[in-house]
Amino acid sequence: MVWHTWDHSSPKPNSIWLSTSDDLLNWTTPKIVVAAKGNERCWYPTVLGDSDVCCREKSLLCYARFPAKSKNERQFLVRELLFKDDR
């Protein structure tokens, strides 16, 4: 699961976080995947994998980056996500 944080709602506002689960009951500790810098906002994340509910070791993270929070100008970016089994 990926999500973005709001202003003042977390230690890293306007950033993208990720948590994973094998059973949808137990989740890993959330980690920042994209940390917003300065006045930017990174929002609307989605992960593209094998389906809309499953991805394997390699997937894509797609999101919008607003260079300045106060403007509507944005870039749509894609990054590769690599998952590894830490068990």
C-alpha positions as CSV (number, residue, x, y, z in Angstrom):
1,M,0.0,0.0,0.0
2,V,1.2,3.5,-0.8
3,W,-0.1,6.9,0.4
4,H,0.9,10.5,0.7
5,T,1.0,12.5,3.9
6,W,-0.5,15.9,4.4
7,D,1.0,19.1,5.8
8,H,1.8,18.7,9.5
9,S,0.4,15.1,9.6
10,S,3.7,13.3,9.8
11,P,7.4,13.9,10.4
12,K,7.8,14.1,6.6
13,P,4.7,16.0,5.2
14,N,3.9,15.8,1.5
15,S,5.9,12.6,1.1
16,I,5.1,9.1,-0.2
17,W,5.1,6.2,2.2
18,L,4.9,2.4,1.7
19,S,3.9,-0.6,3.8
20,T,3.5,-4.2,2.6
21,S,1.5,-7.2,3.7
22,D,1.2,-10.9,2.7
23,D,-2.2,-11.4,4.3
24,L,-3.7,-7.8,4.5
25,L,-3.9,-8.2,8.3
26,N,-0.2,-7.8,9.3
27,W,1.7,-4.8,7.8
28,T,5.3,-3.8,7.8
29,T,6.4,-0.6,9.5
30,P,5.8,2.2,7.0
31,K,8.8,3.6,5.1
32,I,9.3,6.7,3.1
33,V,9.7,6.0,-0.6
34,V,9.8,9.6,-1.8
35,A,10.6,12.3,0.6
36,A,9.4,15.8,-0.3
37,K,12.1,18.5,-0.2
38,G,11.6,22.2,0.6
39,N,8.3,23.5,-0.8
40,E,7.5,20.5,-3.0
41,R,4.6,18.1,-2.7
42,C,4.7,14.4,-3.9
43,W,1.2,13.1,-4.1
44,Y,-1.2,10.6,-5.7
45,P,1.0,7.5,-5.6
46,T,0.1,4.2,-7.2
47,V,2.0,1.0,-7.7
48,L,1.8,-0.8,-11.0
49,G,2.6,-4.5,-10.8
50,D,1.1,-7.8,-12.0
51,S,-2.4,-6.6,-11.1
52,D,-4.1,-3.9,-9.1
53,V,-3.6,-5.9,-5.9
54,C,-0.3,-7.7,-6.4
55,C,3.2,-7.0,-7.5
56,R,6.4,-9.0,-7.5
57,E,10.0,-8.1,-6.9
58,K,10.0,-5.4,-9.6
59,S,7.1,-2.9,-9.9
60,L,6.6,0.8,-10.8
61,L,5.7,3.7,-8.5
62,C,3.8,6.4,-10.4
63,Y,3.1,9.8,-8.7
64,A,2.7,13.5,-9.2
65,R,5.4,15.9,-8.0
66,F,4.4,19.5,-7.4
67,P,7.6,21.6,-7.4
68,A,5.8,24.4,-5.5
69,K,2.9,23.5,-3.2
70,S,1.1,26.8,-3.9
71,K,0.9,26.2,-7.7
72,N,-1.0,23.7,-9.8
73,E,2.1,22.9,-12.0
74,R,3.1,19.3,-11.7
75,Q,5.2,16.5,-13.1
76,F,4.1,12.9,-13.5
77,L,7.0,10.6,-12.5
78,V,7.7,6.9,-12.6
79,R,10.3,5.1,-10.5
80,E,11.2,1.5,-10.2
81,L,10.4,-0.3,-6.9
82,L,12.4,-3.3,-6.0
83,F,11.0,-5.5,-3.2
84,K,13.1,-8.1,-1.4
85,D,12.0,-10.8,1.0
86,D,13.6,-10.0,4.4
87,R,12.4,-13.2,6.0
